[in-house]
């Protein structure tokens, strides 16, 4: 039976912490694993075209996908954080208004991205780091991806709003349905219909639209906040909260895109094989981190409800539980990635040079992988409780403050090795910043 809002409140604020977070996290982990798997599907099937340029193009357009997702996360996390706190206060009408406002705003932003991107597609391809040899593949793939921008942004909003209400199972169904469809459509459009790399783009767009429809249906189910046009509020006070809760996500995802662009530009002078290798490593690393992120996503609604209800000791207990469990998961995943790095790279591109470059880069990233447990959960917690400044700093530190300067400077000093070293250096630098910031916030909560 579907829970009422009152039943959900009691569960979120009274159930045993470990069991509750685990229950909330399981559908989030599944959603993240499936999402990462189908993100890798494009790279895998395009890799079968036996072209480093085509594989490189997927890595180049990945940065545009990150921008579109950043907009979706901005409105999704911004509205979702607010919704969870208001539900913790039992202020249901305000939560409904924020849900409608975040949804409508994300759709409008997605339309704007689509129109501007299609009008200036070649200029955008070069800006993203495309080389002359990669350009035709980049344009074909990018043209298709941009058509899905409105559905991608709003899908992320619906997914996050459902999660922050404590109904991650609905979000999981929507994401999984679209992901499975994307994996099925990739080989059909790329090879059967002979659409090449453009087929991968259209497979993504179609699957995102279907996922959007399933998520929208889930929002109308009993116990969830209903989306109504009459609740849309184009008022500053709502956008102020969206900005406060969503800007760290926008900064994190936006800088992830800038970091990928910087990586492509740094790798460009060394050839398409380097761009292809680092693009594959990015996808594998994202898949490896998906369990960690999914666990953190299970913690977020728990954190929002209990912080809104003033149960600070419970928030702290949940944070440390998540850090410990996710650290163990990451250690296991990193060990497997380190051992089987060549085999993993070869799954996506069976080229000796790509495998050599990608294997070393992946192993270096595996060494610092466990740092994500503290970094990501600290960032998620500060964002949910409305601490915009530390949340934004932590969101921008890894890819912005550390990675971008590292990849641009080290690639010039020591070449390809510098490109491979940039991410683990960024991970260590971010952890050294995240530890004192989060400990200070936890101490402040103790005093409350």
C-alpha positions in Angstrom: 0.0 0.0 0.0 1.2 3.5 -0.8 2.1 5.6 2.2 0.3 8.9 3.1 2.5 11.9 3.8 2.0 11.5 7.5 3.0 7.8 7.4 6.1 8.7 5.4 7.0 11.4 7.9 6.9 8.9 10.8 9.0 6.4 8.9 11.7 8.9 7.9 12.0 10.3 11.4 11.5 7.2 13.6 12.7 4.1 11.8 16.2 2.7 12.7 18.8 4.7 10.8 20.9 2.0 9.1 17.9 0.0 7.8 16.0 3.0 6.7 18.9 4.5 4.7 19.7 1.1 3.2 16.1 0.8 2.1 16.1 4.3 0.6 19.5 3.7 -1.1 18.8 0.4 -2.8 16.6 1.8 -5.6 18.9 4.8 -5.9 21.9 2.5 -6.4 20.1 0.5 -8.9 19.0 3.6 -10.8 22.6 4.9 -10.8 24.1 1.6 -11.9 21.6 1.3 -14.7 22.1 5.0 -15.7 25.9 4.5 -15.8 25.5 1.3 -17.7 23.5 2.9 -20.5 25.8 5.9 -20.5 28.6 3.4 -21.3 26.4 1.6 -23.9 26.9 4.4 -26.4 30.6 4.2 -26.0 30.6 0.4 -26.2 28.4 0.2 -29.4 30.1 3.2 -31.1 33.4 1.5 -30.3 32.3 -1.4 -32.5 32.5 1.0 -35.5 36.3 0.5 -35.2 37.1 4.2 -35.3 39.1 6.2 -32.7 37.5 9.3 -34.1 33.9 8.0 -33.5 34.8 6.8 -30.0 36.5 10.2 -29.3 33.4 12.0 -30.5 31.3 10.3 -27.8 33.8 11.6 -25.2 33.6 15.1 -26.6 29.8 15.2 -26.6 29.9 13.7 -23.1 30.7 17.2 -21.8 27.6 18.6 -23.5 25.6 15.9 -21.8 27.1 17.0 -18.5 25.9 20.6 -19.1 22.3 19.4 -19.9 22.4 17.2 -16.8 23.8 20.1 -14.7 20.7 22.2 -15.6 18.5 19.2 -14.6 20.3 18.7 -11.3 20.2 22.5 -10.6 16.4 22.5 -10.7 16.0 18.9 -9.4 18.2 19.3 -6.4 17.2 22.9 -5.8 13.5 22.0 -5.7 14.1 18.6 -4.1 16.1 19.9 -1.1 13.4 22.4 -0.4 10.7 19.8 -0.8 12.3 17.4 1.7 12.7 20.1 4.3 9.1 21.3 3.9 7.8 17.8 4.1 9.8 17.4 7.3 7.9 20.5 8.6 4.6 19.0 7.2 4.2 22.0 5.0 2.7 20.2 2.0 1.2 23.1 0.0 4.7 24.8 -0.2 6.3 21.5 -1.3 3.7 21.2 -4.1 4.4 24.8 -5.4 8.1 24.2 -5.5 7.7 20.9 -7.3 5.7 22.6 -10.1 8.0 25.6 -10.3 11.1 23.4 -10.6 9.6 21.2 -13.3 8.4 24.1 -15.5 11.6 26.0 -15.2 13.7 23.0 -16.1 11.6 22.4 -19.3 12.0 26.0 -20.4 15.8 25.8 -19.8 16.0 22.6 -21.8 14.2 24.2 -24.7 16.6 27.1 -24.7 19.7 24.8 -24.7 18.2 22.9 -27.6 17.5 25.9 -29.8 20.8 27.7 -29.2 22.8 24.5 -29.6 21.2 23.5 -32.9 21.8 27.0 -34.3 25.5 27.0 -33.5 26.3 23.3 -33.6 29.7 23.4 -35.3 30.9 26.2 -33.1 29.7 24.3 -30.1 31.5 21.1 -31.3 34.9 22.9 -31.5 34.2 24.6 -28.1 33.7 21.1 -26.6 37.1 20.0 -27.8 36.5 18.4 -31.1 39.4 18.0 -33.6 39.0 18.3 -37.4 39.0 14.5 -37.7 36.4 14.0 -35.0 34.2 16.9 -36.1 31.8 15.0 -38.5 31.1 12.4 -35.8 30.7 15.0 -33.1 28.2 17.0 -35.1 26.1 13.9 -36.0 26.0 12.7 -32.4 25.5 16.2 -30.9 22.7 17.1 -33.2 20.6 14.2 -31.9 21.5 14.7 -28.2 20.4 18.4 -28.3 16.9 17.4 -29.4 16.5 15.6 -26.2 17.6 18.5 -23.9 14.0 19.4 -22.7 13.3 15.8 -21.7 16.7 15.1 -20.2 16.5 18.2 -17.9 12.9 17.5 -16.8 13.6 13.8 -16.3 16.4 14.7 -13.8 14.0 17.0 -12.0 11.3 14.4 -11.7 13.8 11.8 -10.6 15.2 14.0 -7.9 11.8 15.2 -6.7 10.6 11.6 -6.3 13.8 10.7 -4.4 13.7 13.7 -2.0 10.1 12.7 -1.1 11.5 9.3 0.0 9.9 7.5 -3.1 13.1 6.4 -4.9 11.4 3.2 -6.1 9.2 5.3 -8.6 12.4 7.1 -9.8 14.1 3.7 -10.2 11.4 2.3 -12.4 11.4 5.4 -14.7 15.2 5.5 -15.0 15.5 1.7 -15.5 12.8 1.6 -18.2 14.5 4.3 -20.2 18.0 2.8 -19.7 17.0 -0.7 -20.9 15.3 0.8 -23.9 18.4 2.8 -24.8 20.6 -0.3 -24.6 18.2 -2.1 -26.9 17.9 0.8 -29.4 21.7 1.4 -29.7 22.6 -1.6 -31.9 19.3 -1.4 -33.7 19.8 2.2 -34.9 23.6 2.1 -35.2 23.9 -1.1 -37.2 20.6 -2.4 -38.4 19.4 0.9 -39.7 22.9 2.0 -40.5 22.7 5.3 -38.8 26.2 5.1 -37.3 27.0 7.4 -34.4 23.8 9.4 -35.0 21.9 6.3 -34.1 23.4 6.3 -30.6 22.3 9.9 -30.1 18.7 9.2 -31.2 18.6 6.1 -29.1 19.4 8.3 -26.1 16.8 10.9 -27.0 14.0 8.3 -27.5 14.8 6.5 -24.2 15.0 9.8 -22.3 11.5 10.8 -23.6 10.1 7.4 -22.5 11.8 7.7 -19.1 10.3 11.2 -18.8 6.8 9.9 -19.4 7.2 7.1 -16.8 8.5 9.5 -14.2 5.7 11.9 -14.8 3.2 9.1 -14.3 4.9 8.2 -11.0 4.6 11.7 -9.7 0.8 11.4 -9.9 0.6 8.2 -7.8 -0.9 8.4 -4.3 1.5 9.6 -1.6 3.5 11.7 -4.1 3.3 15.5 -4.6 1.1 16.2 -7.6 2.3 18.5 -10.4 -0.3 21.1 -11.2 0.0 24.0 -13.6 -1.8 26.3 -11.0 1.1 25.7 -8.6 3.8 27.2 -10.8 5.2 30.2 -9.0 7.5 32.6 -10.9 8.5 34.3 -7.7 11.9 35.3 -6.4 11.5 33.5 -3.1 11.1 30.1 -4.8 14.0 30.7 -7.2 16.1 31.9 -4.3 15.7 28.5 -2.6 16.2 26.7 -6.0 19.5 28.6 -6.4 20.6 27.9 -2.8 19.9 24.2 -3.0 20.7 23.7 -6.7 23.7 25.9 -7.4 26.2 23.4 -5.8 24.9 20.8 -8.3 25.1 23.2 -11.2 28.6 24.1 -10.2 29.7 20.5 -9.8 28.1 19.2 -13.1 29.0 22.4 -15.0 32.6 22.2 -13.9 32.6 18.5 -14.8 31.7 19.6 -18.3 34.4 22.3 -18.3 36.9 19.7 -16.9 36.0 17.3 -19.8 36.4 20.1 -22.3 39.8 20.9 -20.8 40.7 17.3 -20.9 39.8 17.0 -24.6 41.8 20.2 -25.4 44.8 18.9 -23.4 44.6 15.5 -25.0 44.0 16.8 -28.6 47.7 17.5 -29.5 48.6 13.9 -28.6 46.1 12.3 -31.0 42.6 10.8 -31.2 43.7 7.7 -29.3 44.4 9.7 -26.2 41.0 11.5 -26.4 39.3 8.1 -26.9 41.2 6.4 -24.0 40.4 9.2 -21.5 36.7 9.3 -22.7 36.5 5.5 -21.9 38.1 6.0 -18.5 35.6 8.7 -17.6 32.7 6.4 -18.4 34.2 3.5 -16.4 35.0 5.7 -13.4 31.5 7.1 -13.5 30.1 3.5 -13.4 32.4 2.7 -10.5 31.2 5.7 -8.5 27.5 5.1 -9.2 27.2 2.8 -6.1 28.6 5.6 -3.9 26.4 8.3 -5.4 23.3 6.0 -5.2 24.0 5.4 -1.5 24.4 9.2 -1.0 21.1 9.8 -2.8 19.4 7.4 -0.3 20.9 9.5 2.5 19.6 12.9 1.1 15.9 12.5 1.8 16.6 11.1 5.2 18.9 14.0 5.9 16.3 16.6 4.6 13.4 15.2 6.6 15.3 14.9 9.9 17.1 18.2 9.5 13.8 19.9 8.8 12.3 18.1 11.9 15.3 19.3 14.1 16.6 15.7 14.7 20.3 16.7 14.3 21.8 13.7 16.2 19.9 11.4 13.8 21.4 13.3 10.8 24.9 12.9 12.1 24.4 9.2 12.8 23.2 8.7 9.2 26.2 10.5 7.8 28.8 8.3 9.5 26.8 5.2 8.6 26.9 6.1 4.9 30.6 7.1 4.9 31.6 3.7 6.4 29.5 1.5 4.2 30.3 3.4 1.0 34.1 3.4 1.8 34.0 -0.5 1.9 32.1 -0.6 -1.4 34.5 1.8 -3.1 37.5 -0.2 -1.9 36.1 -3.4 -3.4 35.3 -1.7 -6.7 38.7 0.1 -6.9 40.5 -3.2 -6.3 38.6 -4.9 -9.2 39.2 -1.9 -11.5 42.9 -1.8 -10.7 43.4 -5.6 -11.4 41.2 -5.7 -14.6 42.0 -2.3 -16.1 43.2 -3.5 -19.5 40.3 -5.8 -19.9 37.8 -3.1 -19.0 39.3 -0.6 -21.5 39.4 -3.3 -24.2 35.6 -3.8 -23.9 35.1 -0.4 -25.3 37.9 0.0 -27.8 40.2 -2.9 -28.8 43.1 -0.7 -29.9 46.6 -1.4 -28.3 47.4 2.3 -27.8 44.0 3.2 -26.3 44.3 0.2 -24.0 47.8 1.2 -22.9 46.9 4.8 -22.2 43.5 4.1 -20.6 44.7 1.2 -18.3 47.4 3.3 -16.6 44.9 6.3 -16.2 42.2 4.0 -14.7 44.6 2.4 -12.3 45.8 5.8 -11.0 42.2 6.8 -10.4 41.5 3.5 -8.6 44.2 4.4 -6.0 42.3 7.5 -4.8 38.7 6.1 -5.4 37.9 5.6 -1.7 38.2 9.3 -1.1 34.8 9.8 -2.8 33.0 8.4 0.3 33.8 11.4 2.5 33.9 14.0 -0.4 30.5 13.1 -2.0 28.6 12.6 1.2 29.9 15.8 2.7 28.9 17.7 -0.4 25.4 16.1 -0.4 24.8 16.8 3.3 25.9 20.5 3.2 23.6 20.9 0.1 20.5 19.3 1.7 20.8 21.4 4.9 21.0 24.6 2.9 24.7 25.4 3.6 25.2 26.8 0.1 28.7 28.3 0.5 30.5 25.1 1.8 28.4 22.9 -0.5 29.3 25.0 -3.6 33.0 25.0 -2.6 33.0 21.2 -2.2 31.1 20.8 -5.4 33.6 22.9 -7.4 36.8 21.8 -5.7 37.4 18.4 -7.4 36.9 19.3 -11.0 37.3 23.0 -10.9 39.8 24.1 -8.3 42.1 21.1 -8.7 41.5 19.0 -11.9 41.3 21.8 -14.5 44.6 23.5 -13.5 46.3 20.1 -13.0 45.4 18.7 -16.5 46.3 21.9 -18.3 49.6 22.5 -16.5 50.7 18.8 -16.2 49.9 18.0 -19.9 52.3 20.8 -20.9 55.0 19.7 -18.5 55.0 15.9 -18.8 52.6 15.2 -21.6 50.2 12.2 -21.6 51.4 11.2 -18.1 50.3 14.5 -16.8 46.8 14.0 -18.2 46.6 10.6 -16.5 47.8 12.0 -13.2 45.4 14.9 -13.0 42.3 13.2 -11.6 44.0 11.4 -8.6 45.8 14.6 -7.7 42.4 16.4 -7.7 40.9 13.7 -5.5 43.6 14.1 -2.8 43.4 17.9 -2.9 39.6 17.8 -2.5 39.7 15.3 0.4 42.1 17.6 2.3 39.6 20.4 2.0 36.5 18.4 2.7 37.6 16.9 6.0 37.8 20.1 8.1 34.8 21.7 6.4 32.5 18.7 7.2 33.9 18.2 10.8 33.1 21.9 11.5 29.5 21.5 10.3 29.0 18.3 12.3 30.3 20.1 15.4 27.9 23.0 14.9 25.0 20.5 14.7 26.1 19.0 18.0 25.8 22.4 19.6 22.3 22.8 18.3 
